[in-house]
């Protein structure tokens, strides 16, 4: 098969003139739609407009351009079928051997501020996907190009070999089907969010775009890559972070950074979150960011080795000096001043991530997906928190107002620690964190042993109810003065009795925060 005739109809016109000039030098006839034709004519490329080939003008304000049997028969005809070739001869239709087509900028349109639905609808391409699917279906006889990055390779092969190998045409066809699938997934997702309140539909189209390949996945023997969902969200998140310095993020860096970012979003005052293995090991809010860092670090001074740290204020020289003495993988902040950058730049492997607007009030919405073999789990993001006025004080001893404020902080912390989890806090800083255990009493024991003498006089929060009184007894022995937990166990009365025996105040929040 030799390429004798090409159809070019593109929305993104970057590079199309030079590519078309290359085709013209190979004596390949070019037909084109109006806006692309204008660009090619201005570049001195000889072309025929589609309307002169079909005998029909473009109509309905450009909604109908290429939807015509002369065009689609020329693409879809199987060259090795006598029936097909006889049909083309009968109707005087020429084959189209190369299609260059990319689609209306729907994704870019929906990113515009205050874009109207009419503009959105008009940027849903009809003829383009039909052309692309037709050419991809007939990949044995038609080369299909859907991305400007493919121009050089195709033109080089046409110049040197006169054609593309079957393997390369198959690869281009896969890319073409992926291109239209992505396009439809973005459209359906946008319109569902625009027109309905449906967050867990019976059928769902999810599209992912690769951000980067990774050296390896969770472990060195595994391949890995990082993808973002489309349409993209505007909320500050790990997929929107800007790397200012350091090596590429690893698979585990991304998981840990996501945890650090989502946890720091809970707090409005200057705050610091330290994460290791996708669970926090120190959290603090304070009047000054340096104080928040020191208090978070004091929670657990050995776990932060090789850890991830997030801040919700600009990082300056004072914090940079402190952090430069530690081995850290990633530091995340809304910004870094010049003095801090100068200090951190001396550590070539340390990753610095800038996450703009993480210091502002964030409207967190949407759903999350988690993969299992053969499918996904989907749920709402866990952003709800039962208001204090709905909490229930269940013990004889009542918590003070300051203890209630500490409980509120503690709940925001414990929801980000792997279950089973407990945290111990004083005011707005953690003094002990225990998580990822199969028994709640073990989580309490770990946190108490890490916090040691700092646990005395603290507030304890649990991500789920106490199935037995043992964790309360352990906490009481360590000097805890108040506990907040969801409640709901069949042994609640036994647990409450234990708190009363130890003169500990206990509050039921009514909300569980399992994090698996």
FENZI-V859770 format. One record per residue. RES is the residue in one letter. D_CENTER is the distance of its C-alpha to the mean C-alpha in whole Angstrom. Layout:
[[RES & D_CENTER] [RES & D_CENTER]]
//
This chain:
[[X & 43] [X & 43] [X & 41] [X & 43] [X & 41] [X & 38] [X & 36] [X & 34] [X & 32] [X & 29] [X & 26] [X & 25] [X & 29] [X & 28] [X & 30] [X & 32] [X & 35] [X & 35] [X & 34] [X & 37] [X & 39] [X & 39] [X & 39] [X & 42] [X & 44] [X & 44] [X & 46] [X & 43] [X & 43] [X & 40] [X & 40] [X & 37] [X & 36] [X & 37] [X & 35] [X & 34] [X & 38] [X & 39] [X & 36] [X & 38] [X & 41] [X & 41] [X & 40] [X & 43] [X & 42] [X & 44] [X & 43] [X & 44] [X & 42] [X & 41] [X & 43] [X & 46] [X & 45] [X & 44] [X & 47] [X & 45] [X & 43] [X & 40] [X & 40] [X & 38] [X & 37] [X & 35] [X & 34] [X & 36] [X & 36] [X & 36] [X & 36] [X & 40] [X & 42] [X & 43] [X & 39] [X & 38] [X & 41] [X & 41] [X & 38] [X & 38] [X & 41] [X & 42] [X & 44] [X & 46] [X & 47] [X & 50] [X & 49] [X & 47] [X & 48] [X & 51] [X & 49] [X & 48] [X & 52] [X & 53] [X & 51] [X & 51] [X & 47] [X & 46] [X & 43] [X & 40] [X & 38] [X & 35] [X & 33] [X & 30] [X & 28] [X & 25] [X & 24] [X & 24] [X & 21] [X & 19] [X & 16] [X & 17] [X & 20] [X & 17] [X & 16] [X & 19] [X & 21] [X & 23] [X & 23] [X & 25] [X & 25] [X & 28] [X & 26] [X & 23] [X & 25] [X & 27] [X & 24] [X & 24] [X & 26] [X & 28] [X & 31] [X & 28] [X & 26] [X & 30] [X & 31] [X & 28] [X & 28] [X & 32] [X & 32] [X & 29] [X & 32] [X & 35] [X & 33] [X & 36] [X & 38] [X & 35] [X & 33] [X & 30] [X & 28] [X & 24] [X & 23] [X & 25] [X & 24] [X & 27] [X & 30] [X & 31] [X & 31] [X & 32] [X & 35] [X & 36] [X & 37] [X & 39] [X & 41] [X & 41] [X & 42] [X & 42] [X & 39] [X & 36] [X & 36] [X & 35] [X & 32] [X & 31] [X & 31] [X & 30] [X & 27] [X & 27] [X & 27] [X & 24] [X & 22] [X & 24] [X & 23] [X & 19] [X & 19] [X & 21] [X & 19] [X & 16] [X & 18] [X & 19] [X & 16] [X & 14] [X & 18] [X & 18] [X & 15] [X & 16] [X & 19] [X & 19] [X & 17] [X & 20] [X & 23] [X & 22] [X & 21] [X & 20] [X & 17] [X & 18] [X & 20] [X & 22] [X & 21] [X & 17] [X & 15] [X & 12] [X & 11] [X & 9] [X & 10] [X & 10] [X & 10] [X & 12] [X & 15] [X & 16] [X & 19] [X & 19] [X & 17] [X & 18] [X & 21] [X & 23] [X & 24] [X & 21] [X & 19] [X & 15] [X & 13] [X & 9] [X & 7] [X & 4] [X & 5] [X & 8] [X & 10] [X & 7] [X & 8] [X & 10] [X & 10] [X & 10] [X & 7] [X & 7] [X & 5] [X & 8] [X & 10] [X & 13] [X & 15] [X & 19] [X & 21] [X & 21] [X & 20] [X & 17] [X & 14] [X & 15] [X & 13] [X & 15] [X & 14] [X & 10] [X & 11] [X & 14] [X & 12] [X & 9] [X & 13] [X & 15] [X & 12] [X & 12] [X & 16] [X & 17] [X & 16] [X & 19] [X & 21] [X & 23] [X & 26] [X & 25] [X & 23] [X & 22] [X & 20] [X & 21] [X & 19] [X & 20] [X & 19] [X & 16] [X & 19] [X & 20] [X & 24] [X & 25] [X & 24] [X & 26] [X & 27] [X & 30] [X & 31] [X & 31] [X & 28] [X & 30] [X & 31] [X & 28] [X & 27] [X & 31] [X & 30] [X & 27] [X & 28] [X & 32] [X & 30] [X & 30] [X & 31] [X & 30] [X & 27] [X & 25] [X & 26] [X & 24] [X & 21] [X & 18] [X & 19] [X & 18] [X & 20] [X & 20] [X & 22] [X & 23] [X & 25] [X & 28] [X & 31] [X & 32] [X & 29] [X & 28] [X & 32] [X & 31] [X & 28] [X & 29] [X & 32] [X & 29] [X & 27] [X & 23] [X & 20] [X & 18] [X & 19] [X & 16] [X & 18] [X & 18] [X & 21] [X & 23] [X & 27] [X & 29] [X & 31] [X & 28] [X & 26] [X & 30] [X & 30] [X & 27] [X & 27] [X & 30] [X & 28] [X & 26] [X & 24] [X & 22] [X & 19] [X & 18] [X & 15] [X & 16] [X & 14] [X & 16] [X & 16] [X & 15] [X & 19] [X & 19] [X & 19] [X & 16] [X & 16] [X & 13] [X & 13] [X & 12] [X & 11] [X & 9] [X & 10] [X & 12] [X & 14] [X & 18] [X & 20] [X & 20] [X & 18] [X & 15] [X & 16] [X & 14] [X & 15] [X & 15] [X & 13] [X & 16] [X & 17] [X & 20] [X & 23] [X & 27] [X & 29] [X & 32] [X & 34] [X & 34] [X & 34] [X & 37] [X & 39] [X & 41] [X & 43] [X & 47] [X & 45] [X & 43] [X & 40] [X & 41] [X & 39] [X & 37] [X & 37] [X & 35] [X & 33] [X & 32] [X & 31] [X & 28] [X & 27] [X & 27] [X & 25] [X & 22] [X & 22] [X & 23] [X & 20] [X & 18] [X & 21] [X & 21] [X & 23] [X & 26] [X & 26] [X & 28] [X & 28] [X & 31] [X & 31] [X & 34] [X & 33] [X & 30] [X & 29] [X & 29] [X & 32] [X & 31] [X & 28] [X & 28] [X & 25] [X & 25] [X & 28] [X & 30] [X & 32] [X & 32] [X & 35] [X & 34] [X & 31] [X & 33] [X & 36] [X & 33] [X & 32] [X & 36] [X & 36] [X & 34] [X & 35] [X & 38] [X & 41] [X & 38] [X & 37] [X & 41] [X & 40] [X & 37] [X & 35] [X & 33] [X & 30] [X & 29] [X & 26] [X & 28] [X & 32] [X & 35] [X & 36] [X & 39] [X & 41] [X & 40] [X & 37] [X & 39] [X & 42] [X & 40] [X & 39] [X & 42] [X & 44] [X & 41] [X & 42] [X & 39] [X & 41] [X & 38] [X & 35] [X & 33] [X & 31] [X & 30] [X & 34] [X & 35] [X & 36] [X & 39] [X & 41] [X & 40] [X & 43] [X & 44] [X & 41] [X & 42] [X & 46] [X & 44] [X & 43] [X & 46] [X & 48] [X & 46] [X & 46] [X & 43] [X & 41] [X & 38] [X & 36] [X & 34] [X & 31] [X & 31] [X & 27] [X & 25] [X & 22] [X & 22] [X & 19] [X & 19]]
//
